[in-house]
Amino acid sequence: MVARKTAWLWDRFAAVDPGLMRLASAMRAVLGAAASLAVLAALRQSDTDLLVGGFTAMVTSLAISDLHPRNQLITLGLGAPLSLTALTAGAVLTPYPVAARIVFLLLIYVAVHVRRYGPRGQGLGIFGFMAFFLSQFTGARAAQLPQMGAAVLVAFGAVAAVWYGPGFMTGARVLVRLRRTFDGRLRDVLRDMATLLSAGQDDDTVSQSLERRLDRLHTAVLLIEDFLDEHVVDEATDSCLLRHLSRVEVAAQRLAVLTVRAVHTSLAVDDLAGRTARQQLAGRIRLLHHQVALGTAFAPEAQAVAPEAERSIRPGERTPVQDCFQAVDDLAMAVSSLGPGRVSSPTRPGPAPQEPTARRVRAFDVKRYWKADDADRKRGTTRQAVQVTVASALSVFGGHLLSPDHWYWAVAATWVVFINTESTGEVLLQSVRRLAGTVLGVVFGYGLATLVGPDGSLLLALLLVCMFGMFYTPSDAYWAVTFFITGMLSMLLALLDTFSTDVLVLRVQETALGVSCGVLAAVLVLPVTVRRASDEELVDFLLALRRLLHETTRIPGTGTKTSLVRATHDLDQALESFRRACLPLTHPLNLQRGRRDRARHLLELLEAGAYHARSLAAVAGRLPESDGIEYAPRIADAADRVQETVTHLIRVTRHRRGTAPRTARPRVTRALSLLSDEQRMRRGRPSPEQRLLLHIGRLDTTLTALVRAWDPPVPGVGHTVVSSGGGDVSSPPSQATPAADQIPPADTHTHPSVRPCRAGRATGVTEPATSPGRAAC
């Protein structure tokens, strides 16, 4: 019983921290700092040298974000001489404050500019900035450089020993933990689905929880993809694991959509068979949950329950519950093909087909990390370098007026609010988080330091605890990161006997000044609005979607399953970038409710489109090349129509009006509910080719709704009436009916620029669907 509870608690802990990466990072930082302090204390170094060593060890853990151990080692090796150079420059220029501040501003410009070279560039920029900042914080002089340089080298050596010592985390071990995280989040999804079915009605709390579980499952897949992209364990794992993970994720999402649809379907009071089927379905899902927890294959005898349950409902008509039984079987087969959470090659029903262009294990190449990737580095580092430099210059001037001795705190606050931000809204949101975390951290640090008193050992222990909290806190909770940073600073000031209320109040003032200068520079110096940033990210998403459609139309043909996996990964990354760009609009702190609801509605439409795109890739990846030849022209024709919609949406995004017209606030719902409201397949079990046509048609419907929501029509202008929807894939072409309620539109008319039907352009009459799964235009 105790072992079971311990395993359950460990699974919960692993689900919160995927792969235990944050825990490993926090432990590395704390152990590295502790080892540095221990070595320097044994050498009887001064308090200043102890501060330099501990601070450098912390910055080292903060600056290195590469996943590959060799990449980490290279960044570590480049960071040591860079830190020594910046520390030397700061110490030499300390007697000349004007020159020191000018050099600091030049260093800030270069440190921001090199972010275009990816994680290594950003890490080296952090090394240079923090080393110069340290020289100003300690008031270092040239005579102290030998001792301080030795402390820096000791810190780098201690960090390397901790990172690559006995507790070294190999790629296989990290992958095992990431797989366990995926399995744990899959069990959470299954448990919520069973709870929703047992309730018999759509409990809003459970439904929201289910959607959050699906988002976390998707995040786990993205983490594994990112990890394998940089740290390939072996060829079999790299080529097969991602494809099977994607299949399981798509099957789980489909089962969740069908479960919500089944719960939304009302049952008659005397429909005992329907209620029994729901309970049997919940039992099937719990059984699958149990087998995933045990790491066993899905029991074949359990599948015999499904046909009996399906026949006991209504013999002549399929119901949403019967669709769920089929989806459970698909998910069970996907889980069985994935196998238990091991690093070895996933178990498969048969030998994997040879892919002519399958990706091989890459040899490590240093040049790859120094080559700017236009697709990922288009954030405009030169523009942001100018912004940060101007803001830092204002912070230097204003901080000196507040305190000639602590002006660097304002510069540090300005520097931080521009990290991982692009638009003015993101800078503003980051500034609010920074200021809130500082205020709360000052209150916490003051209370804690007052209670502890002059006990140096306890203060040092609390400082390391705050350091652990800073690294373990998720990056999206930046206010909490700042909270622990300020608490750590309070412990440090108490250790240095410079702790006072005035210093903490000055800390808040300098921080407020720094973030204000950052916001001012973001608004006035080469500003980028949230609208512009989100438009650019939407274009990237659409380009990734177009590549995915291109790969899908090559199945059957010369396409490969690996290319589909990579195209799906690129699409997911583009969606996450769009989500981050829209965060200032979708955040609860946004007081403009109309813009907030509209941004959330757009994001929901994109999430629905991404679901259909992932499903499209998953079905196409399992379609044998010898099958579906007769469907190939229809699939290509349907994909061409979606390509036209995507191209038109790119054109609309790049040339839409500067100011959006005032329109009715859209009804904000969740993507899961949006998908569950789509028209279901009424007859039979669709073939893979029919499912391809279904997802292509629904993707086109979603994109058409996205055009209406992204560029709403101007009131009073004539519009072309367009009804979009998806037909029943199992019905003949003549019976395909439009389903205008598939995706809730922003209004009942479309913008004049929306692609009209090929027939009836002048009259606005839509042409009928001519193939299964094709919606009316």
C-alpha positions in Angstrom: 0.0 0.0 0.0 2.8 2.4 0.9 4.7 1.5 -2.3 1.6 2.1 -4.4 1.0 5.5 -2.7 4.6 6.4 -3.2 4.5 5.5 -6.9 1.3 7.5 -7.3 2.8 10.5 -5.7 5.9 10.2 -7.8 3.8 10.0 -11.0 1.9 13.2 -9.9 5.3 14.8 -9.4 6.6 13.7 -12.8 3.4 14.9 -14.5 3.9 18.4 -13.1 7.6 18.4 -14.1 7.9 16.6 -17.5 11.0 14.4 -17.5 11.9 15.9 -14.1 13.9 18.5 -16.1 13.2 21.4 -13.8 14.1 19.3 -10.8 17.4 18.3 -12.4 18.1 22.0 -13.4 17.3 23.2 -9.8 19.4 20.5 -8.2 22.3 21.2 -10.6 22.2 24.9 -9.7 22.0 24.4 -6.0 24.7 21.7 -5.9 27.0 23.7 -8.2 26.7 26.8 -6.0 27.1 24.8 -2.9 30.2 23.0 -4.3 31.7 26.4 -5.4 31.1 27.9 -1.9 32.6 24.8 -0.2 35.8 24.9 -2.3 36.3 28.6 -1.9 35.6 28.4 1.9 38.1 25.6 2.2 40.7 27.8 0.4 39.8 30.6 2.9 38.8 33.1 0.3 37.1 36.4 1.2 33.4 37.1 1.3 33.6 38.9 -2.0 35.2 35.9 -3.6 32.6 33.6 -2.1 29.9 35.9 -3.6 31.6 35.9 -7.0 31.9 32.1 -7.0 28.3 31.4 -5.9 26.9 34.0 -8.3 28.8 32.6 -11.2 27.7 29.1 -10.5 24.1 30.3 -10.5 24.5 32.2 -13.7 26.1 29.2 -15.4 23.1 27.1 -14.6 20.8 29.9 -15.8 22.6 30.6 -19.1 23.0 27.0 -20.5 19.7 25.8 -22.0 21.0 23.3 -24.5 19.7 19.8 -24.2 22.7 17.9 -25.7 25.5 17.4 -23.2 28.2 18.2 -25.7 26.4 21.4 -26.6 26.3 22.3 -22.9 30.0 21.6 -22.5 30.8 23.8 -25.5 28.7 26.7 -24.1 30.3 26.2 -20.7 33.8 26.3 -22.3 33.0 29.5 -24.2 31.3 31.1 -21.1 34.4 30.9 -18.9 36.7 33.2 -20.9 33.8 35.5 -21.7 32.9 35.9 -18.1 36.5 36.6 -17.2 36.8 39.2 -19.9 33.6 41.0 -18.9 34.6 40.8 -15.2 38.0 42.2 -16.0 36.6 45.1 -18.1 34.1 46.0 -15.3 36.8 45.9 -12.6 39.2 48.1 -14.6 36.5 50.6 -15.4 35.1 50.8 -11.9 37.1 54.0 -11.1 35.7 55.6 -14.2 31.9 55.4 -13.8 31.0 57.2 -17.0 33.2 55.0 -19.1 32.0 51.9 -17.3 28.4 52.7 -18.1 29.1 53.4 -21.7 30.9 50.1 -22.0 28.0 48.4 -20.2 25.5 49.8 -22.8 27.7 48.6 -25.6 27.9 45.2 -24.0 24.1 45.1 -23.6 23.7 45.8 -27.3 26.0 43.0 -28.3 24.5 40.6 -25.8 21.0 41.1 -27.1 22.1 41.1 -30.8 23.7 37.6 -30.5 20.4 36.1 -29.5 19.9 35.5 -33.2 22.2 32.5 -32.9 19.8 30.6 -30.7 20.3 29.2 -27.2 24.0 29.4 -27.4 24.0 33.1 -28.4 21.5 33.9 -25.7 23.5 32.0 -23.1 26.8 33.8 -24.0 25.0 37.1 -23.8 23.8 36.3 -20.3 27.4 35.3 -19.3 28.7 38.7 -20.5 25.9 40.8 -19.0 26.0 39.1 -15.6 29.7 39.2 -15.3 29.8 42.9 -15.9 26.8 43.3 -13.6 28.7 41.4 -10.9 31.7 43.7 -11.1 29.4 46.7 -10.5 27.5 45.0 -7.7 30.7 44.1 -5.8 32.6 47.3 -6.7 35.5 45.2 -8.0 38.9 46.7 -8.5 41.8 45.7 -10.7 43.8 44.5 -7.7 41.1 42.0 -6.8 41.0 40.4 -10.3 43.4 37.4 -9.5 41.2 36.2 -6.6 38.0 36.9 -8.4 39.2 35.3 -11.6 40.1 32.2 -9.6 36.7 32.2 -8.0 35.1 32.3 -11.4 37.2 29.3 -12.6 36.4 27.4 -9.4 32.7 28.0 -10.1 32.9 26.7 -13.7 34.8 23.7 -12.5 32.4 22.9 -9.8 29.4 23.2 -12.2 31.1 20.9 -14.7 31.9 18.4 -12.0 28.3 18.4 -10.8 26.8 18.2 -14.3 29.1 15.5 -15.6 29.9 13.6 -12.4 28.2 10.5 -11.0 24.8 12.0 -11.3 25.1 12.7 -15.0 21.8 12.4 -16.8 22.1 10.4 -20.0 19.8 10.9 -22.9 18.3 7.5 -22.4 17.4 8.2 -18.8 15.8 11.6 -19.6 13.8 9.9 -22.4 12.6 7.3 -20.0 11.3 10.0 -17.7 9.7 11.9 -20.5 7.9 8.7 -21.6 6.7 8.2 -18.0 5.4 11.7 -18.1 3.5 11.0 -21.3 2.0 7.8 -19.8 1.0 9.7 -16.7 -0.8 12.4 -18.6 -2.5 9.9 -20.9 -3.8 8.2 -17.7 -5.1 11.6 -16.6 -7.0 12.0 -19.9 -8.5 8.6 -19.6 -9.6 9.1 -16.0 -11.4 12.4 -16.9 -13.1 10.8 -19.8 -14.4 7.9 -17.6 -15.5 10.4 -15.0 -17.4 12.5 -17.6 -19.2 9.4 -18.9 -20.1 8.2 -15.4 -21.6 11.6 -14.6 -23.9 11.2 -17.6 -24.0 14.9 -18.3 -21.5 17.6 -19.4 -20.0 18.8 -16.1 -18.3 22.0 -17.0 -15.6 21.4 -14.4 -14.7 17.9 -15.7 -14.8 19.1 -19.3 -12.4 22.0 -18.6 -10.2 19.6 -16.7 -10.2 17.1 -19.7 -9.2 19.9 -22.0 -6.3 20.9 -19.7 -5.2 17.3 -19.6 -5.2 17.1 -23.4 -3.1 20.3 -23.5 -0.6 18.7 -21.1 -0.5 15.5 -23.1 0.3 17.6 -26.2 3.0 19.5 -24.3 4.6 16.2 -23.3 4.7 15.1 -27.0 6.3 18.4 -27.9 9.0 18.0 -25.2 9.9 14.6 -26.5 10.1 15.9 -30.0 12.3 18.8 -29.0 14.5 16.4 -27.0 15.0 13.9 -29.8 15.5 16.7 -32.3 18.7 17.7 -30.4 19.7 14.6 -28.6 19.1 11.5 -30.7 19.3 8.4 -28.6 19.4 5.9 -31.5 18.0 5.6 -35.0 15.2 3.2 -34.2 13.9 5.4 -31.3 14.1 8.6 -33.4 12.3 7.2 -36.4 9.6 5.2 -34.7 8.9 6.7 -31.3 7.6 10.1 -32.5 5.3 8.5 -35.0 3.8 6.2 -32.4 3.5 9.0 -29.9 1.7 11.1 -32.4 -0.7 8.3 -33.2 -1.5 7.8 -29.5 -2.0 11.5 -29.0 -4.4 11.8 -32.0 -6.3 8.7 -30.9 -6.7 10.2 -27.4 -7.9 13.5 -28.8 -10.4 11.8 -31.0 -11.8 9.7 -28.2 -12.1 12.9 -26.0 -14.0 14.7 -28.8 -16.4 11.7 -29.3 -16.8 11.4 -25.5 -17.9 15.0 -25.1 -20.2 14.6 -28.1 -21.7 11.4 -26.6 -22.3 13.2 -23.3 -23.9 16.1 -25.1 -26.4 13.7 -26.7 -29.4 13.5 -24.5 -31.0 10.2 -23.8 -34.6 9.3 -23.3 -35.8 8.6 -19.9 -36.6 5.0 -20.7 -33.4 4.4 -22.8 -31.9 1.9 -20.5 -29.7 0.4 -23.3 -28.1 3.8 -23.9 -27.3 4.3 -20.3 -25.9 0.8 -20.0 -23.7 1.4 -23.0 -22.3 4.5 -21.4 -21.4 2.7 -18.3 -19.8 -0.1 -20.3 -17.8 2.5 -22.3 -16.6 4.1 -19.0 -15.6 0.6 -17.8 -13.6 0.1 -21.1 -11.8 3.4 -20.6 -11.0 2.5 -17.0 -9.6 -0.8 -18.1 -7.4 0.9 -20.6 -6.3 3.3 -17.9 -5.4 0.5 -15.7 -3.4 -1.3 -18.4 -1.5 1.9 -19.3 -0.6 2.3 -15.6 0.7 -1.3 -15.5 2.5 -0.9 -18.8 0.8 -4.0 -20.3 -0.7 -4.5 -23.7 -4.4 -4.1 -24.3 -6.3 -7.3 -23.6 -7.8 -8.7 -26.7 -10.6 -10.3 -24.8 -11.8 -6.9 -23.6 -12.5 -5.9 -27.2 -15.3 -8.5 -27.3 -17.4 -6.3 -25.0 -17.6 -3.6 -27.7 -19.7 -5.4 -30.4 -22.1 -6.7 -27.8 -22.6 -3.3 -26.3 -22.9 -1.7 -29.7 -25.6 -4.2 -30.8 -27.5 -3.7 -27.6 -28.2 0.0 -28.3 -30.0 0.3 -31.6 -29.6 -2.3 -34.3 -30.3 0.0 -37.3 -28.5 3.2 -36.4 -25.1 4.2 -35.1 -25.0 6.4 -32.0 -22.3 8.6 -30.6 -21.6 6.0 -27.9 -20.9 3.4 -30.6 -18.4 5.8 -32.2 -16.6 6.0 -28.8 -16.3 2.2 -28.7 -14.5 2.3 -32.0 -12.3 5.1 -30.8 -11.4 3.1 -27.7 -10.3 0.3 -29.9 -8.1 2.6 -32.0 -6.5 4.1 -28.9 -5.9 0.7 -27.4 -4.2 -0.4 -30.6 -2.1 2.8 -30.7 -1.0 2.2 -27.1 -0.2 -1.4 -27.8 2.0 -0.4 -30.8 3.8 2.2 -28.6 4.7 -0.3 -26.0 5.8 0.4 -22.4 7.9 3.4 -21.4 11.2 2.1 -22.5 14.0 3.6 -24.6 14.2 0.5 -26.7 12.5 0.5 -30.0 8.7 0.5 -29.7 6.9 -2.8 -30.2 5.1 -2.9 -33.5 2.6 -5.3 -35.1 5.0 -6.0 -37.9 8.3 -4.9 -39.5 8.4 -1.2 -40.1 8.6 -0.3 -43.8 11.8 1.2 -45.1 11.6 4.9 -45.7 13.9 6.0 -48.5 14.5 9.4 -46.9 14.3 8.6 -43.3 16.4 10.9 -41.0 19.6 9.4 -39.8 21.4 10.1 -36.6 23.2 13.4 -37.0 26.8 13.9 -36.1 27.4 16.8 -33.9 28.1 20.0 -35.8 29.2 23.2 -34.1 28.5 25.3 -37.2 24.8 24.4 -36.9 24.5 26.4 -33.7 26.2 29.5 -35.1 24.1 29.7 -38.3 21.1 32.0 -38.0 17.9 30.2 -39.0 15.6 32.8 -40.6 12.5 30.8 -39.7 13.3 30.8 -36.0 15.4 33.9 -35.6 13.1 36.4 -37.4 12.3 38.1 -34.2 14.4 41.1 -35.1 17.3 40.9 -32.7 18.8 44.1 -34.1 15.6 46.1 -33.4 15.4 44.6 -29.9 19.0 45.3 -29.2 18.4 49.0 -30.0 15.3 48.9 -27.7 17.1 47.4 -24.8 20.1 49.7 -25.2 17.9 52.8 -25.2 15.9 51.5 -22.2 19.1 50.6 -20.4 20.5 54.1 -21.0 17.3 55.6 -19.5 17.7 53.2 -16.6 21.3 54.1 -16.0 20.4 57.8 -15.8 17.3 57.4 -13.7 18.9 54.7 -11.4 21.8 57.0 -10.7 19.4 59.7 -9.6 17.7 57.3 -7.3 20.9 55.8 -5.9 24.4 56.3 -7.2 25.4 53.0 -5.6 22.6 50.7 -6.8 21.7 52.0 -10.3 22.5 48.6 -11.8 19.3 47.1 -10.3 17.3 49.2 -12.7 19.4 48.1 -15.7 18.9 44.4 -14.6 15.2 44.9 -14.5 15.2 46.5 -18.0 17.3 43.7 -19.4 15.1 40.9 -18.0 11.8 42.3 -19.4 13.0 41.9 -23.0 14.0 38.3 -22.7 11.8 36.0 -24.7 9.5 38.9 -25.7 8.7 40.4 -29.0 5.8 42.8 -29.0 5.0 45.8 -26.8 2.2 43.9 -25.1 4.6 41.1 -24.1 7.1 43.6 -22.7 4.3 45.2 -20.7 3.1 41.8 -19.4 6.6 40.8 -18.4 7.1 44.1 -16.6 4.0 43.7 -14.6 5.1 40.2 -13.6 8.6 41.4 -12.7 7.2 44.2 -10.5 4.6 42.0 -8.8 7.2 39.3 -8.0 9.6 41.9 -6.7 7.1 43.5 -4.3 6.0 40.1 -3.0 9.6 38.9 -2.7 10.5 42.0 -0.7 7.8 41.3 1.8 8.8 37.7 2.0 12.5 38.3 2.2 12.1 41.0 4.9 10.0 38.8 7.1 12.2 35.8 6.7 15.4 37.7 7.3 14.0 39.3 10.3 12.9 36.0 11.8 16.2 34.3 11.1 18.4 37.1 12.4 22.2 36.9 12.2 22.4 33.1 11.9 24.7 32.8 8.9 24.3 29.1 8.3 20.6 29.3 8.3 20.6 32.3 6.0 22.9 30.4 3.6 20.5 27.4 3.6 17.5 29.7 3.0 19.4 31.3 0.1 20.0 27.9 -1.5 16.3 27.1 -1.0 15.3 30.3 -2.8 17.7 29.4 -5.6 16.1 26.0 -5.9 12.7 27.6 -6.1 13.9 30.0 -8.8 15.1 27.2 -11.0 12.2 24.8 -10.3 9.4 27.3 -10.9 8.0 27.0 -14.5 9.1 29.7 -16.8 5.5 30.8 -17.5 5.1 31.8 -13.8 7.7 34.5 -14.1 6.3 36.4 -11.1 7.2 33.5 -8.9 10.7 33.3 -10.4 11.2 37.0 -9.5 9.7 36.3 -6.1 12.4 33.8 -5.3 15.1 36.0 -6.8 14.2 38.8 -4.5 14.0 36.5 -1.5 17.5 35.2 -2.4 18.7 38.8 -2.6 17.3 39.5 0.9 19.2 36.5 2.3 22.4 37.7 0.5 22.1 41.2 1.9 21.6 39.8 5.4 24.8 37.6 5.0 26.7 40.7 3.9 25.4 42.8 6.8 23.8 45.3 4.4 20.2 44.3 5.0 17.8 47.1 5.8 14.3 48.3 5.0 15.7 51.2 3.0 17.7 48.9 0.7 14.6 46.7 0.0 12.4 49.8 -0.7 15.2 51.0 -3.1 15.1 47.6 -4.8 11.4 48.1 -5.5 11.9 51.6 -6.8 14.8 50.6 -9.0 12.8 47.7 -10.4 9.8 50.0 -11.1 12.1 52.4 -12.8 13.7 49.7 -14.9 10.4 48.1 -16.1 9.0 51.6 -16.8 12.0 52.4 -19.0 11.6 49.1 -20.8 7.9 49.7 -21.5 8.7 53.2 -22.7 11.4 52.1 -25.1 9.2 49.3 -26.4 6.4 51.8 -27.1 8.5 54.6 -28.6 11.6 52.9 -30.2 10.8 50.7 -33.2 7.6 49.3 -31.6 6.0 46.0 -32.6 2.4 45.7 -31.7 0.7 42.5 -30.6 -1.3 42.6 -33.8 1.8 42.7 -36.0 3.5 39.9 -34.0 0.4 37.7 -34.1 0.0 38.3 -37.8 3.6 37.1 -38.4 3.1 34.0 -36.3 -0.2 33.2 -38.0 1.5 33.4 -41.4 4.2 30.9 -40.1 1.4 28.6 -38.9 -0.3 28.7 -42.3 3.0 28.1 -44.1 3.6 25.1 -41.9 0.0 23.9 -42.6 0.6 24.2 -46.3 3.7 22.0 -46.0 1.8 19.5 -44.0 -0.9 19.4 -46.7 1.8 18.9 -49.3 3.2 16.0 -47.5 -0.2 14.5 -47.0 -1.1 14.6 -50.7 2.0 12.5 -51.4 0.4 9.6 -49.5 0.1 7.2 -51.2 3.2 8.0 -53.3 6.7 9.0 -52.6 6.2 10.6 -49.2 7.6 9.2 -46.0 6.2 8.9 -42.6 9.1 10.8 -41.1 8.4 13.8 -43.3 4.8 13.8 -42.0 6.0 13.7 -38.4 8.4 16.6 -39.0 5.7 18.6 -40.7 3.3 18.0 -37.8 6.0 19.0 -35.3 6.6 22.3 -37.3 2.9 23.0 -37.2 2.6 22.4 -33.5 5.6 24.7 -32.9 4.1 27.4 -35.0 0.8 27.1 -33.0 2.7 27.5 -29.8 4.5 30.6 -31.1 1.1 32.1 -32.1 -0.2 31.3 -28.6 2.7 33.1 -27.0 2.3 36.1 -29.4 -1.4 36.4 -28.4 -0.8 36.0 -24.7 -1.1 39.8 -23.9 -4.6 39.7 -25.5 -5.8 36.4 -24.1 -4.4 37.1 -20.6 -7.0 37.7 -17.8 -5.3 41.0 -17.0 -6.4 42.3 -20.4 -9.2 44.7 -19.6 -10.5 45.0 -23.2 -12.9 42.2 -23.1 -13.9 42.4 -26.8 -10.3 42.0 -28.0 -9.7 39.3 -25.4 -12.7 37.3 -26.5 -11.9 37.7 -30.2 -8.3 36.6 -29.6 -9.4 33.5 -27.7 -11.9 32.7 -30.4 -9.2 32.9 -33.0 -6.9 30.6 -30.9 -9.7 28.1 -30.5 -10.2 28.0 -34.3 -6.5 27.4 -34.8 -6.5 24.7 -32.2 -9.4 23.0 -34.0 -7.6 23.3 -37.3 -4.4 21.9 -35.8 -6.4 18.9 -34.4 -7.7 18.1 -37.9 -4.2 18.6 -39.4 -2.7 16.2 -36.8 -5.4 13.7 -37.5 -4.9 14.0 -41.2 -1.2 13.3 -40.9 -1.8 10.4 -38.5 -4.2 8.7 -40.9 -2.1 9.4 -43.9 1.0 8.0 -42.1 -0.8 4.6 -41.6 -2.2 4.4 -45.1 -0.3 1.8 -47.1 1.0 3.0 -50.4 -0.7 0.3 -52.3 -4.1 1.3 -51.0 -6.4 4.2 -51.8 -5.2 4.7 -55.4 -8.8 5.4 -56.5 -9.1 8.0 -53.7 -5.8 9.8 -54.6 -7.4 12.3 -57.1 -10.2 13.2 -54.7 -7.7 13.6 -51.9 -5.5 15.8 -54.0 -8.5 17.9 -55.2 -9.7 18.4 -51.7 -6.2 19.3 -50.5 -5.9 21.8 -53.4 -9.1 23.5 -52.2 -7.7 23.8 -48.7 -4.4 25.1 -50.2 -6.4 27.8 -51.9 -8.1 28.8 -48.6 -4.7 28.8 -46.8 -3.2 31.0 -49.6 -6.1 33.4 -49.3 -5.8 33.5 -45.6 -2.1 34.4 -45.8 -3.0 37.2 -48.2 -5.7 38.5 -45.9 -3.4 38.4 -42.9 -0.6 40.3 -44.7 -3.0 43.0 -46.1 -5.8 43.3 -43.6 -6.9 46.7 -42.4 -4.9 48.6 -39.8 -7.9 48.9 -37.5 -10.4 46.1 -37.0 -14.0 47.2 -37.3 -16.3 47.0 -34.4 -18.2 43.7 -34.6 -20.3 41.7 -32.2 -18.3 39.9 -29.6 -17.8 36.2 -30.7 -19.1 33.5 -28.5 -16.0 32.1 -26.7 -16.0 28.3 -26.2 -13.4 25.7 -25.8 -11.7 24.0 -28.6 -12.9 20.6 -27.3 -16.5 21.8 -27.4 -15.9 23.3 -30.8 -14.8 20.0 -32.2 -17.5 18.0 -30.5 -20.2 20.2 -32.1 -19.1 19.2 -35.6 -21.4 17.0 -37.6 -20.7 13.4 -36.8 -20.4 10.4 -39.2 -23.8 8.7 -39.2 -23.2 5.4 -41.0 -20.7 2.6 -40.7 -17.1 2.5 -40.0 -15.2 4.9 -42.4 -12.2 3.7 -44.3 -8.9 5.5 -43.9 -9.4 7.3 -47.2 -12.8 8.5 -46.1 -11.3 9.8 -42.9 -8.7 11.7 -44.9 -11.5 13.4 -46.9 -13.4 14.1 -43.7 -10.5 15.8 -42.0 -9.6 17.8 -45.1 -13.2 19.0 -45.4 -13.4 20.0 -41.8 -10.0 21.7 -41.9 -11.3 23.8 -44.9 -14.4 24.6 -42.9 -12.4 25.7 -39.9 -10.1 27.9 -42.1 -13.1 29.5 -43.7 -14.5 30.4 -40.3 -11.0 31.7 -39.4 -11.1 34.1 -42.3 -14.4 35.5 -41.1 -13.1 35.8 -37.5 -9.6 37.2 -38.4 -10.9 39.9 -40.8 -14.5 40.6 -39.9 -16.7 42.3 -42.6 -17.3 46.0 -42.5 -20.9 46.7 -41.5 -23.0 48.0 -44.4 -20.9 46.4 -47.2 -22.5 43.8 -49.4 -21.3 40.3 -48.7 -21.5 37.0 -50.5 -23.3 34.4 -48.4 -21.2 31.3 -48.0 -22.3 28.2 -46.1 -19.5 26.0 -45.0 -19.6 22.6 -43.4 -18.7 19.0 -43.6 -20.9 16.3 -45.2 -21.4 12.8 -43.9 -18.4 10.9 -45.2 -20.4 7.6 -45.2 -23.2 8.9 -47.3 -23.3 9.1 -51.1 -22.3 12.4 -52.7 -25.9 13.4 -53.4 -26.8 13.2 -49.8 -23.9 15.3 -48.5 -25.5 18.2 -46.6 -23.9 21.3 -45.4 -23.5 21.8 -41.7 -23.2 25.5 -41.1 -23.2 24.9 -37.3 -20.0 22.8 -37.5 -17.8 25.7 -36.5 -19.7 28.6 -34.8 -19.0 31.6 -37.1 -18.5 35.1 -36.0 -21.5 36.1 -38.1 -23.8 34.7 -40.8 -22.0 36.5 -43.7 -18.5 36.3 -44.9 -16.1 39.0 -45.9 -16.2 39.8 -49.6 -12.6 38.5 -49.9 -13.6 35.0 -48.7 -13.1 32.6 -51.6 -16.5 32.2 -53.3 -17.7 28.9 -54.7 -16.6 27.9 -58.2 -20.2 27.9 -59.3 -22.5 30.7 -58.8 -19.9 33.4 -58.3 -22.2 36.2 -59.4 -25.4 35.0 -57.7 -23.8 33.8 -54.5 -25.4 30.3 -54.8 -23.2 27.5 -53.5 -22.4 24.4 -55.4 -23.3 21.0 -53.9 -20.6 18.8 -52.5 -19.4 16.3 -55.1 -17.4 13.9 -53.0 -17.7 12.2 -49.6 -16.4 14.5 -46.8 -16.5 17.6 -49.0 -18.4 20.4 -47.6 -20.4 22.9 -49.6 -18.0 25.7 -50.6 
